[in-house]
Amino acid sequence: MIESGRRLTGASRWQADVVIVGTGAGGGMAASELARRGAKVIALEEGPALSARDMTQREDEMMPLLYQERGGRSTADLAIRVIGGRGVGGSTVHNINLCKRLPPEILELWGREHAVSGLSEAELRPVFESVERDLSVSEIEPERRNNNNRVLERGVAALGWKGGPLKHNRQGCQGSGFCEIGCPYDAKQNAAKILLPDAMDHGARVVSDVRVTRILHDGRRARGVVGVALGVDGRQSVEVRVDANVVVLAGSAIGSPALGVASSLPDPHARLGRGLRMHPGVAVAGLFDERIEGWRGIPQSYECTELLELSPGSDKRVWITTAFAHPIGAAIMLPGFGERHRAWMLRYPNIAVLTAMLHDDSEGRVSLGRDGRPRIDYVLSQSDSEQLARGVRACARLLFAAGATKVLVPSVPPIELSRPDEVESIPGSVARPHGMLMAAVHPMGTMCLGDDPRRAVVKSTGEHHQVAGLFVLDGSLFPTSIGGPPQIGIYTLARYLSRHVG
């Protein structure tokens, strides 16, 4: 049974072999692996524990519950919205369940240029297989493809571009289409459903509603963590301390480095919080005569990889898939005011939406703001901005090829196209900061791994270079962008590297 910090009536001090900060893909896997080995594990989670019964499918109710900063987190310049989960299960509770392995080209790059050892494709292959088996990963059947994804498939076929089906980790999916605000049918085979119950069956304690504020250490050895319990209203109540010789950070590529900064972790080479990549993405809408009803069914089941090559120096760094927003989200994204905005919303059932997501080279940084919250500094390089503009044009071509009568680029000012030959008029500067609505759902790489302490925060084993007993097992580990959904990579690295923890 998951405990809640809300029920604590006084300061608490607990003992454990391992304390884990965060319960998403990395933390959930670490808890399961370490508890199975017989370690006394306590996993702390800032957000609440929600069940399928709590998922109301209402945006206004679920966004504040499932997302960091109520879904309003963004870069410091407000140019990019940064989506991250909070709650038992972390981002695996609200993600779209896409499953891709870490690409072999990326693993080779890490070994060759980032001094990462022991993580070759051959070494990780059996771990990927075990993770996919445990989380019921399978290819999404063609008959389950909704109309929005059929539009993408149709566009890919018409243009002769590269594309194909995606894999997911769902069982018993009812196709409600509300994945990103929690599944009321408990179909997601995620950390909350699979890994944390397994961890608790093997003796782990999982405690929600506790925000860890500091890692206890003497500069050479981890000693535990200190935090505060949070009430229903989010206010801090009593102190919680866990003494442990091993601390595992799994609070995301935003939360983990921010906690590291708050804890004054040794950082002799100024790498803590640096190297942030996010896969920033933009959306392009197409208007069709037919009803699309993109809110129905599995949100993402098909991809276009025509503009995605992962080799270093590639000039194809855009991954295209589908995106669709529920009414409030759509109303925010669609341009105009008054009658013009109303006209677009009336055509909501006939709109298909594609997203271009960047395999980014730009490097951002996570630090702490004056208010104690994570501060995210990230600015697209000129090269990345041009890549994203290329992705916008590609989405427009795909939509027209699939039969769209009009294409809308929600830029400032918005661009409406009526013919395919107008696509080239989309300027290369369209994806500049504040020029388009941008969102990033895959933060990674702020405490990256590698054997060279001058370039990496943690060793290839996941253990901190300077602080023994402090491990990182989340997306912070990635030295570069990976060009696709990160959850399977995080689950896999957490399982593989957990053997070094202890």
C-alpha positions as CSV (number, residue, x, y, z in Angstrom):
1,M,0.0,0.0,0.0
2,I,1.3,3.4,-0.9
3,E,1.7,5.7,2.1
4,S,1.0,9.4,1.9
5,G,3.0,12.2,3.5
6,R,-0.3,14.0,4.1
7,R,-1.0,11.7,7.0
8,L,2.1,12.5,8.9
9,T,1.4,14.5,12.0
10,G,4.9,15.1,13.1
11,A,8.5,15.2,11.9
12,S,9.6,11.7,10.7
13,R,13.0,10.1,10.5
14,W,13.4,6.7,8.7
15,Q,16.2,4.3,8.0
16,A,16.8,2.5,4.7
17,D,19.5,0.9,2.6
18,V,18.5,2.9,-0.4
19,V,16.3,6.0,-0.7
20,I,14.9,6.8,-4.2
21,V,13.8,10.3,-5.2
22,G,11.1,10.0,-7.8
23,T,8.9,7.1,-8.8
24,G,8.6,7.3,-12.6
25,A,10.3,5.1,-15.2
26,G,13.7,5.3,-13.5
27,G,12.6,5.3,-9.9
28,G,10.0,2.7,-10.3
29,M,12.4,0.3,-12.0
30,A,15.1,1.0,-9.5
31,A,12.7,0.3,-6.6
32,S,11.6,-3.0,-8.1
33,E,15.2,-4.2,-8.9
34,L,16.7,-3.2,-5.6
35,A,13.8,-4.5,-3.5
36,R,14.0,-7.8,-5.3
37,R,17.7,-8.0,-4.3
38,G,16.6,-7.7,-0.7
39,A,17.6,-4.0,-0.1
40,K,15.5,-2.0,2.3
41,V,14.1,0.6,-0.1
42,I,12.1,3.8,0.5
43,A,10.9,5.6,-2.6
44,L,9.7,9.2,-2.2
45,E,7.4,11.0,-4.6
46,E,6.5,14.7,-4.6
47,G,3.1,14.3,-6.1
48,P,0.0,12.3,-5.1
49,A,-0.9,8.6,-5.6
50,L,-3.8,8.5,-8.1
51,S,-5.8,5.4,-9.2
52,A,-7.7,4.9,-12.4
53,R,-10.8,6.0,-10.5
54,D,-9.3,9.4,-10.0
55,M,-8.8,10.0,-13.7
56,T,-11.8,12.2,-14.6
57,Q,-10.8,12.9,-18.2
58,R,-11.3,16.6,-17.5
59,E,-8.4,18.8,-18.5
60,D,-9.0,21.4,-15.8
61,E,-9.0,18.8,-13.1
62,M,-6.2,16.5,-14.2
63,M,-3.5,18.9,-15.5
64,P,-2.9,20.4,-12.0
65,L,-2.7,16.9,-10.5
66,L,-0.5,15.1,-13.0
67,Y,1.9,17.8,-14.2
68,Q,4.7,19.8,-12.7
69,E,3.7,23.4,-12.0
70,R,0.1,22.5,-13.0
71,G,1.2,22.1,-16.6
72,G,2.5,25.6,-16.8
73,R,6.3,24.9,-16.5
74,S,8.3,26.6,-19.2
75,T,11.8,27.8,-20.2
76,A,12.9,31.0,-18.5
77,D,12.2,33.1,-21.5
78,L,8.7,31.5,-21.7
79,A,9.4,30.4,-25.3
80,I,8.9,26.6,-24.8
81,R,6.4,24.9,-22.5
82,V,8.2,22.0,-20.7
83,I,5.9,19.1,-19.8
84,G,6.8,16.8,-16.9
85,G,4.9,14.6,-14.6
86,R,4.4,14.6,-10.8
87,G,2.7,11.9,-8.9
88,V,3.3,8.2,-8.2
89,G,4.5,6.8,-11.5
90,G,5.9,10.1,-12.7
91,S,5.5,10.9,-16.4
92,T,4.6,7.3,-17.2
93,V,1.1,8.1,-15.9
94,H,0.4,10.8,-18.5
95,N,2.6,9.9,-21.4
96,I,1.3,8.5,-24.7
97,N,3.0,5.1,-24.1
98,L,5.3,5.2,-27.1
99,C,8.1,2.6,-26.9
100,K,11.3,2.8,-28.8
101,R,14.7,1.4,-27.8
102,L,17.7,3.7,-27.6
103,P,19.0,3.7,-31.2
104,P,22.2,1.8,-31.9
105,E,23.7,5.0,-33.6
106,I,23.2,6.9,-30.4
107,L,24.7,4.2,-28.2
108,E,27.7,4.1,-30.5
109,L,28.0,7.9,-30.3
110,W,28.0,7.8,-26.6
111,G,30.7,5.2,-26.5
112,R,32.9,6.9,-29.1
113,E,32.6,10.6,-28.2
114,H,31.3,10.7,-24.6
115,A,33.4,8.0,-22.9
116,V,30.4,5.9,-22.0
117,S,31.4,2.3,-21.4
118,G,29.4,-0.9,-21.0
119,L,26.3,0.3,-22.8
120,S,26.6,-1.1,-26.3
121,E,23.6,-2.2,-28.2
122,A,24.7,-5.8,-27.8
123,E,25.0,-5.4,-24.0
124,L,21.6,-3.7,-23.7
125,R,19.7,-5.9,-26.1
126,P,18.7,-8.6,-23.5
127,V,17.7,-5.8,-21.1
128,F,15.5,-4.1,-23.7
129,E,13.9,-7.5,-24.3
130,S,13.2,-8.1,-20.7
131,V,11.8,-4.6,-20.1
132,E,9.6,-4.9,-23.2
133,R,8.3,-8.2,-22.0
134,D,7.6,-7.0,-18.5
135,L,5.8,-3.9,-19.8
136,S,3.9,-5.8,-22.5
137,V,5.3,-3.7,-25.4
138,S,3.8,-4.5,-28.7
139,E,3.2,-2.9,-32.1
140,I,-0.1,-1.0,-32.4
141,E,-2.4,-2.9,-34.7
142,P,-3.4,-1.1,-38.0
143,E,-7.1,-1.5,-37.2
144,R,-6.5,0.6,-34.0
145,R,-5.1,3.5,-35.9
146,N,-7.4,6.5,-35.5
147,N,-8.2,8.9,-38.3
148,N,-5.6,11.4,-37.3
149,N,-2.9,8.8,-37.6
150,R,-4.5,7.5,-40.9
151,V,-4.0,11.0,-42.3
152,L,-0.2,10.8,-41.5
153,E,-0.1,7.3,-43.0
154,R,-1.9,8.5,-46.1
155,G,0.5,11.5,-46.5
156,V,3.6,9.3,-46.1
157,A,2.3,6.9,-48.7
158,A,1.3,9.6,-51.2
159,L,4.7,11.3,-50.9
160,G,6.7,8.0,-50.9
161,W,8.3,9.0,-47.6
162,K,9.6,6.7,-44.9
163,G,7.2,5.9,-42.1
164,G,5.7,3.1,-40.1
165,P,3.8,1.9,-37.1
166,L,4.7,2.6,-33.5
167,K,4.9,0.4,-30.5
168,H,3.2,1.0,-27.1
169,N,2.7,-0.6,-23.7
170,R,-1.0,-0.8,-23.2
171,Q,-3.3,-3.7,-22.5
172,G,-7.1,-3.4,-22.4
173,C,-7.1,0.0,-24.1
174,Q,-10.6,1.4,-24.6
175,G,-9.5,4.0,-27.1
176,S,-10.9,6.9,-25.2
177,G,-8.0,9.1,-26.3
178,F,-7.4,10.8,-23.0
179,C,-4.0,9.2,-22.3
180,E,-2.2,12.5,-21.5
181,I,-4.5,13.3,-18.6
182,G,-4.5,9.8,-17.1
183,C,-6.1,6.5,-18.1
184,P,-9.4,5.7,-16.3
185,Y,-9.3,2.1,-17.6
186,D,-5.9,1.3,-16.1
187,A,-4.6,0.2,-19.5
188,K,-1.1,1.7,-19.2
189,Q,1.5,-1.0,-18.3
190,N,3.7,1.6,-16.6
191,A,5.7,2.2,-13.5
192,A,2.7,2.8,-11.3
193,K,0.9,-0.3,-12.3
194,I,3.7,-2.8,-12.9
195,L,6.9,-1.8,-11.1
196,L,5.9,-0.1,-7.9
197,P,3.5,-2.8,-6.8
198,D,6.3,-5.3,-7.5
199,A,8.7,-3.3,-5.4
200,M,6.2,-3.1,-2.5
201,D,5.5,-6.9,-2.8
202,H,9.3,-7.2,-2.1
203,G,9.2,-5.0,0.9
204,A,9.8,-1.5,-0.5
205,R,8.0,1.5,1.0
206,V,6.5,4.0,-1.4
207,V,5.6,7.4,0.1
208,S,3.8,10.0,-1.9
209,D,3.3,13.8,-1.2
210,V,6.9,14.2,0.1
211,R,9.1,16.8,-1.6
212,V,12.8,16.1,-1.2
213,T,14.7,19.4,-0.6
214,R,18.2,18.3,0.0
215,I,20.6,15.4,-0.4
216,L,22.6,14.7,2.7
217,H,26.3,14.3,1.9
218,D,29.7,15.3,3.1
219,G,31.1,16.0,-0.4
220,R,32.4,12.4,-0.6
221,R,29.6,10.1,0.5
222,A,25.8,10.2,0.3
223,R,24.0,9.9,3.7
224,G,20.3,10.2,2.8
225,V,17.8,13.0,2.1
226,V,15.7,15.6,3.8
227,G,12.3,16.8,2.6
228,V,8.9,18.0,3.6
229,A,5.5,16.4,3.5
230,L,2.9,18.3,1.4
231,G,-0.7,18.9,2.3
232,V,-3.6,18.6,-0.1
233,D,-3.2,22.3,-0.9
234,G,0.5,21.8,-1.6
235,R,1.6,23.6,1.5
236,Q,4.6,22.2,3.4
237,S,3.8,20.5,6.7
238,V,6.3,18.4,8.6
239,E,10.0,17.4,7.9
240,V,10.8,14.0,6.6
241,R,14.3,12.6,6.8
242,V,15.6,9.3,5.4
243,D,19.1,8.1,6.5
244,A,20.6,5.8,3.9
245,N,24.0,5.0,2.5
246,V,22.7,5.0,-1.0
247,V,20.6,7.7,-2.7
248,V,19.1,7.3,-6.1
249,L,18.0,10.4,-8.0
250,A,15.1,9.7,-10.4
251,G,13.2,12.9,-10.4
252,S,13.6,13.7,-14.1
253,A,16.2,15.7,-16.1
254,I,14.7,18.8,-14.6
255,G,14.1,17.8,-11.0
256,S,17.3,15.8,-10.3
257,P,19.8,18.5,-11.3
258,A,17.8,21.1,-9.5
259,L,17.9,19.0,-6.3
260,G,21.7,18.5,-6.9
261,V,22.2,22.3,-7.1
262,A,20.0,22.9,-4.0
263,S,22.2,20.3,-2.2
264,S,25.5,21.9,-3.3
265,L,26.8,18.7,-4.8
266,P,30.5,18.9,-5.8
267,D,30.7,20.1,-9.3
268,P,34.4,20.8,-10.1
269,H,34.0,20.9,-13.8
270,A,30.7,22.8,-13.9
271,R,28.7,20.1,-15.6
272,L,25.7,19.8,-13.2
273,G,22.5,20.8,-14.9
274,R,24.2,21.4,-18.3
275,G,23.7,19.6,-21.5
276,L,19.9,19.8,-21.4
277,R,18.1,18.5,-24.6
278,M,14.3,18.5,-24.9
279,H,13.1,17.5,-28.3
280,P,11.1,20.7,-28.7
281,G,8.2,20.3,-31.0
282,V,5.7,22.4,-33.0
283,A,2.3,21.4,-34.3
284,V,0.7,22.0,-37.8
285,A,-3.0,21.6,-38.4
286,G,-4.8,20.5,-41.6
287,L,-8.5,21.1,-42.4
288,F,-10.3,18.2,-44.1
289,D,-13.7,17.8,-45.6
290,E,-14.1,14.5,-43.8
291,R,-14.5,14.2,-40.1
292,I,-11.2,13.3,-38.4
293,E,-12.3,13.4,-34.7
294,G,-8.6,13.2,-33.7
295,W,-9.5,13.1,-30.0
296,R,-10.8,9.5,-30.4
297,G,-8.6,6.4,-30.1
298,I,-4.9,5.9,-29.5
299,P,-3.3,9.3,-30.0
300,Q,-0.1,8.3,-31.6
301,S,0.3,5.1,-33.6
302,Y,2.2,6.0,-36.8
303,E,5.4,8.0,-37.5
304,C,7.2,9.6,-40.4
305,T,11.0,9.2,-40.3
306,E,11.8,10.8,-43.7
307,L,13.6,13.7,-42.0
308,L,15.3,11.7,-39.2
309,E,18.8,10.4,-39.5
310,L,20.7,9.9,-36.3
311,S,24.3,9.9,-37.5
312,P,26.4,12.8,-36.2
313,G,26.3,15.9,-38.4
314,S,23.1,14.8,-40.1
315,D,21.0,17.5,-41.7
316,K,17.8,15.4,-41.1
317,R,16.9,15.8,-37.5
318,V,13.1,16.0,-37.3
319,W,10.8,13.2,-36.1
320,I,7.2,13.6,-37.3
321,T,4.2,12.0,-35.7
322,T,0.6,13.0,-34.8
323,A,-0.6,15.3,-32.1
324,F,-4.1,16.2,-31.0
325,A,-5.3,18.5,-28.3
326,H,-8.5,18.2,-26.3
327,P,-10.8,21.3,-26.5
328,I,-9.1,23.6,-24.0
329,G,-5.7,22.8,-25.5
330,A,-6.9,23.3,-29.0
331,A,-8.6,26.6,-28.1
332,I,-5.2,27.8,-26.8
333,M,-3.4,26.8,-29.9
334,L,-5.7,27.9,-32.6
335,P,-5.2,31.5,-33.7
336,G,-7.4,34.5,-33.7
337,F,-10.0,36.1,-31.6
338,G,-13.8,36.3,-31.6
339,E,-15.5,35.1,-34.8
340,R,-12.2,34.0,-36.4
341,H,-11.3,31.8,-33.5
342,R,-14.9,30.6,-33.2
343,A,-14.8,29.6,-36.9
344,W,-11.7,27.4,-36.3
345,M,-13.2,25.8,-33.2
346,L,-16.4,25.0,-35.1
347,R,-14.3,23.0,-37.5
348,Y,-12.5,21.1,-34.7
349,P,-13.9,17.7,-35.7
350,N,-12.4,18.2,-39.2
351,I,-8.9,19.1,-38.1
352,A,-5.9,16.7,-38.2
353,V,-2.7,17.7,-36.4
354,L,0.9,16.6,-37.0
355,T,3.9,17.5,-34.9
356,A,7.5,18.0,-35.9
357,M,9.8,17.1,-33.0
358,L,13.5,18.1,-33.1
359,H,16.5,15.8,-32.5
360,D,18.2,18.8,-30.9
361,D,21.8,19.8,-30.8
362,S,21.1,22.9,-28.7
363,E,22.2,22.6,-25.1
364,G,20.3,24.2,-22.3
365,R,20.8,24.3,-18.5
366,V,18.8,23.6,-15.4
367,S,19.6,25.7,-12.3
368,L,17.6,27.1,-9.4
369,G,15.5,30.2,-9.6
370,R,15.2,32.8,-6.8
371,D,12.0,31.2,-5.8
372,G,13.6,27.8,-5.4
373,R,11.9,26.3,-8.4
374,P,14.0,24.8,-11.3
375,R,15.0,27.4,-13.8
376,I,15.3,26.1,-17.4
377,D,17.5,28.1,-19.8
378,Y,17.3,26.8,-23.4
379,V,17.6,28.7,-26.7
380,L,17.4,27.0,-30.1
381,S,20.5,27.3,-32.1
382,Q,20.2,28.7,-35.7
383,S,20.7,25.3,-37.1
384,D,18.0,23.8,-34.8
385,S,15.6,26.5,-35.6
386,E,16.1,25.9,-39.3
387,Q,15.6,22.1,-38.8
388,L,12.3,22.8,-37.0
389,A,11.2,25.1,-39.9
390,R,12.0,22.2,-42.2
391,G,9.8,20.0,-40.1
392,V,6.9,22.5,-40.3
393,R,7.1,22.5,-44.1
394,A,7.2,18.7,-44.1
395,C,4.1,18.5,-41.9
396,A,2.3,20.9,-44.3
397,R,3.3,18.7,-47.3
398,L,2.1,15.6,-45.6
399,L,-1.3,17.2,-44.7
400,F,-1.9,18.4,-48.2
401,A,-0.8,15.0,-49.6
402,A,-3.4,13.4,-47.4
403,G,-6.2,15.6,-48.7
404,A,-6.2,18.7,-46.5
405,T,-8.0,21.6,-48.1
406,K,-6.2,24.1,-45.9
407,V,-3.1,24.0,-43.6
408,L,-2.7,26.2,-40.6
409,V,0.7,27.0,-39.1
410,P,0.0,28.5,-35.6
411,S,2.8,31.0,-35.8
412,V,2.9,34.7,-35.0
413,P,1.3,35.8,-37.2
414,P,-0.5,32.6,-38.2
415,I,0.1,31.2,-41.7
416,E,-2.8,29.8,-43.6
417,L,-2.1,27.8,-46.8
418,S,-4.6,26.8,-49.4
419,R,-2.4,25.0,-51.9
420,P,0.6,22.7,-51.7
421,D,2.7,25.1,-53.8
422,E,2.5,27.6,-51.0
423,V,4.4,25.4,-48.6
424,E,7.8,26.9,-49.6
425,S,6.5,30.3,-48.5
426,I,6.8,29.2,-44.9
427,P,9.9,31.2,-43.7
428,G,13.0,29.6,-42.2
429,S,12.5,31.9,-39.2
430,V,9.0,30.5,-38.4
431,A,10.3,28.4,-35.5
432,R,12.1,31.3,-33.7
433,P,11.5,31.9,-30.0
434,H,8.0,33.2,-29.5
435,G,7.4,32.8,-33.2
436,M,5.5,29.5,-32.7
437,L,3.9,27.7,-29.8
438,M,6.5,25.1,-28.8
439,A,6.4,22.3,-26.3
440,A,9.0,19.8,-25.0
441,V,8.0,16.5,-23.4
442,H,11.4,14.8,-23.4
443,P,13.9,16.6,-21.2
444,M,17.1,14.7,-20.9
445,G,20.8,15.0,-20.3
446,T,21.5,17.3,-17.3
447,M,23.6,14.8,-15.2
448,C,25.0,12.8,-18.0
449,L,27.0,9.7,-17.7
450,G,30.5,8.9,-18.9
451,D,33.9,7.9,-17.5
452,D,35.6,11.3,-18.0
453,P,34.7,13.4,-14.9
454,R,35.6,16.6,-16.8
455,R,32.6,16.0,-19.1
456,A,30.2,13.9,-17.1
457,V,28.5,14.2,-13.8
458,V,28.2,10.4,-13.1
459,K,30.2,7.4,-14.1
460,S,29.1,4.9,-16.7
461,T,27.7,2.9,-13.7
462,G,25.4,5.8,-12.9
463,E,27.3,6.7,-9.7
464,H,28.3,10.3,-9.1
465,H,32.0,11.0,-9.9
466,Q,32.6,12.7,-6.6
467,V,30.0,11.5,-4.1
468,A,30.1,7.7,-3.4
469,G,26.7,6.1,-3.0
470,L,24.8,8.8,-5.0
471,F,23.3,7.4,-8.2
472,V,21.3,8.9,-11.1
473,L,18.8,6.6,-12.8
474,D,16.6,8.8,-15.0
475,G,16.7,10.7,-18.3
476,S,19.4,13.0,-16.9
477,L,21.9,10.3,-17.8
478,F,21.7,10.8,-21.6
479,P,24.7,12.6,-23.0
480,T,22.8,13.6,-26.1
481,S,19.4,13.8,-27.6
482,I,18.1,10.4,-28.6
483,G,15.6,11.4,-31.3
484,G,12.6,9.6,-30.0
485,P,10.5,8.8,-26.9
486,P,12.7,8.2,-23.9
487,Q,10.7,6.0,-21.6
488,I,12.0,2.6,-22.7
489,G,15.6,3.9,-22.6
490,I,15.1,5.1,-19.1
491,Y,13.4,1.9,-17.9
492,T,16.3,-0.1,-19.5
493,L,19.2,2.0,-18.2
494,A,17.6,1.9,-14.7
495,R,17.3,-1.9,-14.8
496,Y,20.8,-2.4,-16.2
497,L,22.6,0.1,-13.9
498,S,20.7,-1.0,-10.8
499,R,23.2,-3.9,-10.5
500,H,25.9,-1.3,-9.5
501,V,23.7,0.3,-6.8
502,G,24.5,-0.7,-3.3
